[in-house]
Amino acid sequence: MKKVIAVFILGLVAGAILGAQQVMSLTPERESQIVAQLGSKQVIIIVAMLQTAVMTGIATIVGSWASPKVGLNKPIIYNRKSIAAAVVIGLVSASLIVIPEKLVFAEVLGLEDKFEFSWLYFLGSVLYGGIIEEILLRFGLMTLIIWIASKMTKSTNSNGIYIAGIIIAALLFAAGHLPATAQMLGLSQVSVIRTLFLNFLPGIGFGYLYWKHGLAYAMLGHISTHVISQWLLLPLLFN
C-alpha cells in the first residue's frame, strides 16, 4: 500500500509538470476554446495530475501482483553490467531519436533547426518519461501481457512470450505519443511514421532492460536517453 501511495504522489507531481507543458504549448486559438469549454486553462493541469496518478497507481498494483508470477520482480541492486547496459541503450536510443530527426524529419516537417534547452521540459522528460512511462508501459502493461501469454501458452520459460510482450508494449508506447504529435504537428503520414519510428525502437531497448535487468534499469536507460539527447546530441546537432 505504501508503494502505491508513493507512486500516486509521484504521478501527481509528474502530471502537474506534464499539464504545465501542455498549457505552455497551447496556441491562442486553442487556449480560447479551452477557456470557453472548461472555464480555465489550469483545468488541464488538474486533469493531467489526476489521470497520471490514477493510471500509475493502477499499473503499480498490476505490476506488483503479476511480476512475481513471471519472474519480472528483480530486486534493485547495484550492478555495473546493468548500469553499463542501461547507459548504452540510452545512448543508442538517443541517437536513434535525434539523428533521424536532424537528417530526415526536421526538413520534411519544417521543424525548428535550433534547440533551446528547457528545465521544465527536461524535468518532465525525466520524471514522466523516464519513471512514469516505465511504470505504465513496462511494469504494468508489459508484465500483464506476459502474464496473459504465459497462461495461454502454459509456460513462463519461453523467451517468445517475453519478446512478444516487449514488442507489444513498445508499439503501444510509440502509439501513445500520437496525441502529442497531433497537437504539435498534425497527423500526416510523415508525422505518424516519425512518431512511431522514434519511439518504438527505444521502447524495445527499455523492455529488454526490464526483462533482463529489472525495472530500475529500464528507468535508468530511459532517463539516460533524455539526458544524452537534451544535454549532448540536440545541442550538438541543432545549434
GIJORA-V161432 format. One record per helix or strand. SS is the DSSP state (h for helix, s for strand). FROM is the first residue (numbers start at 0). TO is the last residue. Records with the same first field share a line. If there is no record, write none. Layout:
# GIJORA-V161432
SS->FROM-TO / FROM-TO
This chain:
# GIJORA-V161432
h->1-23 / 27-37 / 42-69 / 79-108 / 118-152 / 158-174 / 177-183 / 188-211 / 214-236
